[in-house]
Every structure is written in C-alpha cells, then in structure tokens.
Amino acid sequence: MSFRVEGMAEPVDLPSRLGILPFRNKVLLPGAIIRIRCTSPSSVMLVEQELWQKEEKGLIGVLPVRDTETAAVGSMLSPGVGNDSGERRLKGPADVLDSQKQDGKNPQELIHWHNRGVAARALHLSRGVEKPSGRVTYIVVLEGLCRFNVQELSARGTYYTARVSRLDMTKAELEQAERDPDLILLSRQFKATAMELISVLEQKQKTVGRTKVLLETVPVHRLADIFVASFEISFEEQLSMLDSVDLKVRLSKATELVDRHLQSIRVAEKITQKVEGQLSKSQKEFLLRQQMRAIKEELGDNDDDDDDMAALERKMQSAGMPPNIWKHAQRELRRLRKMQPQQPGYSSSRVYLELLANLPWQKGSEEHELDLRTAKERLDCDHYGLVKVKQRIIEYLAVRKLKPDARGPVLCFVGPPGVGKTSLASSIATALNRKFVRISLGGVKDEADIRGHRRTYVGSMPGRLIDGLKRVAVNNPVMLLDEIDKTGSDVRGDPASALLEVLDPEQNKTFNDHYLNVPFDLSKVIFVATANRVQPIPPALLDRMEVIELPGYTPEEKLKIAIKHLIPRVLDQHGLSSEFLQIPEAIVKIIIQRYTREAGVRNLERKLAALARAAAVKVAEQDCTVQLSKDVHQVTSSLLDARLAGGAEVEMEVIPMAVNGQEISDAFSSASVLVVDEAMLEKVLGPPRFDDREAAERVATPGISVGLVWTSFGGEVQFVEATAMVGKGDLHLTGQLGDVIKESAQIALTWVRARAADLKLSAAGEISLLENRDIHIHFPAGAVPKDGPSAGVTLVTSLVSLFSQRKVRADTAMTGEMTLRGLVLPVGGIKDKVLAAHRYGIKRVILPERNLKDLAEVPSAILAGMEVHVAHIGSDLEMVIALSNLDHHIA
C-alpha cells in the first residue's frame, strides 16, 4: 500500500450506485493507493463493466470483507432490497447464500461484508493476454477517494453493486471544521508524534523524506488516513480508522496508533542494540583469539584449542568405544567444536568427552593362569583362621580357572567389624591379578551416587561405579561394595534399588549411568560386598548375593593374629622394630582378656599401637652411650692438630671398632631394647577394663541371670536383673527395649505365674504370685537398644530366681526363645554367642536342642573348655531352670 503526495484533488461526486470490489481482510483508506490483481470471474466482470468501459470516469467501491473463520463481533452489512432492472434483489442472508452458491462459492467459505467502504478510481489499468480457456487477468492500481455507507447490496451478474451515500464532509463543512481550536490542537499533537516517528525512521530508511512533505501539504482531513496507511496495523485497527468519520475521533485514533508504533520501534531498537553489543563483544574476542593463534604459530607454540581437540579426538579413538557409542561421541565432539570456550556449556561438554575417552571400554587386567596353591598360601599369609571362608574363595577361584568367562556369584561377607572382610576382598584381587577398587556405601541415600546425575543439572557427575572404573582404568577389577547394609533412602531415591541392576548378571551388561547416558558393560567386574548385618539389606538385593558369614575370632586366634600380623604392622607404622620394642605373648594374652572384648581385632590393634607410641617416645628421648673397655684407648688429637696446622695431608680410614668381640652398633641395639611388662602395660593402658570375676560379682543376689545375645559387633553377654517391690501387680521394663523383648518378658512372667505351684514358688492356696507387689525387670547398659526373642529363657530364670530367692550359678549363661506353653525354640548366632561366653570366662552354656548342629562351627578348643547343656525338643522351661542349678551357690 502507498499514497500520492501530489495531485490530491477532491473526488468527484459519488453516483448513487457503485460496483463493489470485496477487499478480503484489508481496508483501503482515503488517499491510500493499492495494487490489485483481478483473476476471479466476478472481479474481472466488475473491472470491465465499471472501469474499462468508462475509462477515467469509472468509479468502484472497495468494501472490506471478513472471512467466516475470522469473523468477530462488529458492524456487518444486512442485505437490503434491490431496485434496478437486471439486478437480483437480495432480501435476506439466505439470498446472499444462494447467490454465492450460484457463483460457485462454498457455503462454508461465506464472507461478511462491512457496511462502510471507500470509493476508488483507477490510476492505472492493464489487461493481460487472454488465455486459451478464455480467462483474462486485470491489474488495477486504485486510489481511495472518500468514505461511503452501504444502504443496499445487490447482485448484478457475477459481481455486486451497492446503493451508497457519502460520509465525508463537504468542502464548506471542512473549512468550518478546520477552524475548530480542538481540531487544531489535535492536528498539532498528531504532527508532533508523526515527526518524532519520522525522525526515528530516518536512521533506517532513506525514503521517509517524502513522508515529511505530507505533514506540510496534505489537508488535515486526509492526513490521518494517509499517514496511518503507511505502516502495518491490524485489520481491526484499520476498520476502526475507516469507521472514524468524525475528524476529531480520527485524529485521536491516528495519534494513538502512531505513538504505539513509535514505542514498538524504540523497544526493538533497544533489543537490537543490546544484541549487537553482545555480538560485537564476541566478534572482538574472536578477533583477539585469531590474533593470539597467529602469534602462537609464529612462536611455534601449538598448545591451542585445535591441538587440544585433535588430542582429545585421538584419545577417544584409542579408547575402543563400541560403534554406537563412538557415533554418539563424534556427535558431541562436533557440537563442542562449534562452541566458543567462554560459552556456558563448553566446560561441561569437554569434561563429558574426556570421561568417555578415559573409561576402559575394552582395556582389562591381564590375568595369568591361576595357581590355586599360590592363592591358598596368599590367603593363609594374609589371614589367620577363617577356614570356611577361605575354602569358599578357593572354590570360586577354581571355577574361574576352569571357565574364565563364567558369571560367578556376588560374594557378600557378613560379620562384625574388624574380622577382615575388606582385606579378604583385596586378597581375591591379588589372587586374580586384578586391580582393586573400593566403593563405600555407608550413609549413601541418593540414587545418583550409584547411577550418576543427569547432565542437565549444574555440577552433575557420574556415579561412584563409573568413577571407580575411571580411576582403575580397567573394565574387570574386583569392586568392593563396602557397608552395603548401611544404605538409606529418602526423596532422592533408593540406592539399594539401583544396585539391583548392578548386581544382576543379566542386566549389568548394559548398565546405564544417568551422566554417561550410554550403556556400559559391567559384566566383567567381580563384585564383592561387605555388611555387618543381613537384616537391613532388602530381600531383592540379598537374593542376588551369596552370603558368607565371618564370625568373631577366638582368643587363641587373636593371639596368633597379633603375633603374626598386628605387632609387625604396628611397629612398622611407628618407625620401630623388634630391636627396640618387644611385646611377649603373655602380655598380648592379658590385653586380649582384660582390655579388649570384641569379635574382631581393631581394639587389640589400638592397644598395641598405644604401647608402640609409648616406646617411640622413650627411644626418641633416650641418649644412648656405649662404655669402652680398657683395651680400647682414646685417641689424642695433639699430633693430628700439629699435622693439620703444618698443612700436611692426612689420610683417614674407617675401621670397625669392636667391644668384647661385638660391634659397637650391636651393643647400642642391645642397650635400647624395651620389653613390655605388666607394670608398663598398666601404666600405658590404665587399669584392666574387664575381669573374669565380673559375672560372679554381678550374679551375687537372687533375680539376676546371664543371657547370650547377638549384635552387629558379634556375640555379647547380657545380664538380666529382676526385683520385687510393694505395688499393684504391675510389670515395669527398662533398658531401651524393643517390642519383641517386651513381649518376651510378659510371656515369661505369665508362664512363671501359671507354674508357680509346680515350681514351689507359692503355696497351692495362694491366690496370686504378684499380690500387693510389682515386678521391675532391667537390662543393664540402658543406652544400648535391645530387641529380639532370644532372651526368653533368661527372663524366666531371672524371675524364678527372684521368687524363689535362690541365686543362679555365675558360670552359667543361656539363650533361647520361649513360648507360652514353655517350649524352648532355636535362635541364631550360636557361634558368636558361645565365643562371647568364652571371652567372659563362662564355663556352662544352655542352648536349645535344635541349635546343637550350630556347634560344629565353634572351634573344638573352645568347646573342650566349656560344658554345653541342651534343652530337648518338646521339653518345657523346667529343664532350663534345673540346669541353672538355682540351689547351688557359688561364692
């Protein structure tokens, strides 16, 4: 759309009827010029009848029309009644519809005519070449003249005509309106806003000079229409300008539209300047980098980004990635090359590609032929005892020797702390000649620690498994999942569930780390897990592992371990040797019996380290002097001083000196040796913590019995204390007890009350054993949580001892679950419990008969020094009470 600056004369008088040209979704304003290509039969007929034949006198009406789909609420034309001959009168909307059907129009493509339009004359008219089909095309350039209102719409042949009335003012009315002060003020405001817009556009367009002429030459009543028509506005805004017949309203709307257009241009300029500023900064940095690269080339320094990229690509090529992963890596590398180093995602993409290049896709440890005898000697050298565990490891190695690609089970070592679970896994790696990597799972609550974080997060990183493989740089290490029973879960996921895929041989071939986002083969990794307890491990995860229990060590085994392993290691860690410090076996036995009572040997090692530190202080402070015998004379320095003063050369030779046939160094060593005795032991470690008489002292009054329990640290001895007091027959339980052990106490009290007469605890005529008195049962070490059913027989024995006022033998301990009928049921952890009883100096143990088979795991040396009594299946608790020898008193 354009406009004319010159020759703007007033339009001729409008005829009463005009041919109508529909202008689809657009508006022609007075003074504006449009170019239309007429191809439809109706528009061609209109141009021939109304313009071509009438030449310069021809006028047509340009009427805005709206598609049905875009029709909105507004002023629409209601068909009227025709009047001329040769015209079909349209009496209603149905007539318009029928007319459009006859013209070949789709009823669903109906158009809505606006009731106001603009009369237009042809400035240029050209007729195209007639095609063989008889179709003719006209190109018409129209100029808008004045507004009109449609009073009646009729059909003449294939096009429409309308009876119209002029809406614009007459010449006299215009002259009078131009003298209106309000109109003059609006005109000035409009011209000021338009001039400001022209000033902004002058910076971008060179043709705006013609627009300035408009503001000076065009009349006020034409100025708003022509100026608004010069830039793009919406169809609704165009209709609003067309409907503004009043000059004041027209100028107000035009001012608003021009101001809005000006603001949008300013906002666009602001954004463009900001973008161009960033681009110029990037271009400046790019130019400087190019110059820096050229300088480096002149200096022979090739350490630039291209060389880094080439080195990274060569490293990726040598990594041995599978084909699908190599394609993914190449795509990421191409993306990285297109990025500038200062872009935010450059460093994360670079780190990701370096991880792909560093992962051992094909590289593995070279396995030599397995020698089972050497492996067994290695295990015996590193670990004392643990015969059953070492035999299972040898079996595993034997299968690997016969079938190297066999999918072996996942071994899970379960046992108390300090029994050698982690070192066993390291020994397996040494026997297989593989690298060893340890993954600590203690306290892990985030699934991302196993599967990694997604790269969309800030600070994302791979999971611990992929990171461990990157550190060892082989795809077949021995991977230790340490403390697998201490994983947790929260809103971030469950790590134990993520381990299901890792430990399943059918799934870990395509392990998908979230950060890596490509499958990685974990089937060649040998997984070994450790745990203190089995109960916290989810059943699904436990089903994927073979549990091997490592019980605690006996005192004899601890002694051997201390002499063979702990003492040499402690001396080496403190810079000592056997020439400076000696710890006799008798002292080690005292430390085991009186200073440490544990399943493992960690506390034992700490006590030995304390002795080594005390010895290190003495050795460091000692000023050793060696006495020379009478056969060795002191060297006088007078002759030597004279020779040196005269400038003579002196030849010196180092001759080993000896005292009584021994070298001085030997005498020095023998003089500084420190042998630990009981006095030094008590001075360094303090008084003994444990005593063999502890059980006898604690079981000194009726109502106290000794039980055996199992904890995550191995077996322990648990004392149960019961006492009676005046009350209402209530039962009080203390000692931080769980629900199961509370129920066991209630069952024990109920059984004792029911069998009170048989046990001679009350006469047959007495009504209640608890009449006018309460019972309080306490489990010492109140800060330690306790739960489980194995204290049932201990509770019964304690209550019977209380009611009968007879003491329980101090050298007797017991374990077993009881029922309400008095049956003794089997319990677990028998080996650990028997070892705990042995550590406490207990000589008699009462066990359920069904646990008799578990004694096979107890060392024969321990059983030889203990008296084991078995409660037969189906027997009641009276046998246990009889075995406790309540009548016998041991001082």
Secondary structure, DSSP 8 states (H G I E B T S, - for coil): -EE-SS---------SEEEEEEEET----TTEEEEEEE-SHHHHHHHIIIIITTGGG-EEEEEEEEESTT--SS-B-------STT-EE--SHHHHHHHHHHTT--GGG-EEEBSEEEEEEEEEEEE----TT----EEEEEEEEEEEEEEEEEEETTEEEEEEEE-S--HHHHHHHTT-HHHHHHHHHHHHHHHHHHHHHHTT-STTHHHHHHHHHS-HHHHHHHHHTTS---HHHHHHHHH--SHHHHHHHHHHHHHHHHHHHHHHHHHHHHHHHHHHHHHHHHHHHHHHHHHHHHHT---SHHHHHHHHHHHHHTTT--HHHHHHHHHHHHHHHTS-TTSTTHHHHHHHHHHHHHS-SS---------HHHHHHHHHHH-SS-HHHHHHHHHHHHHHHH-TT----EEEEE--TTSSHHHHHHHHHHHHT--EEEEE-TT---THHHH---TTSTT----HHHHHHHHHT-SS-EEEEETGGG---BTTB-HHHHHHHHT-TTTGGGEE-TTT-SEE--TT-EEEEEES-STTS-HHHHTTEEEEE-----HHHHHHHIIIIIHHHHHHHTT--TTTEE--HHHHHHIIIII---SSSHHHHHHHHHHHHHHHHHHHH--------TTS----SHHHHHHHHTT----------EETTEEHHHHHHHHH-EE--HHHHHHHH-S-S--TTHHHHHT-STTEEEEEEEETTEEEEEEEEEEEEESSS-EEEESSB-HHHHHHHHHHHHHHHHTTTTTTSS-TT-S-TTTTEEEEEE-S-TTS-B--STTHHHHHHHHHHHHHT----TTEEE--EE-TT--EE--S-HHHHHHHHHHTT--EEEEEGGGGGGGGGS-HHHHHTSEEEEE-TT--HHHHHHHTTTT----
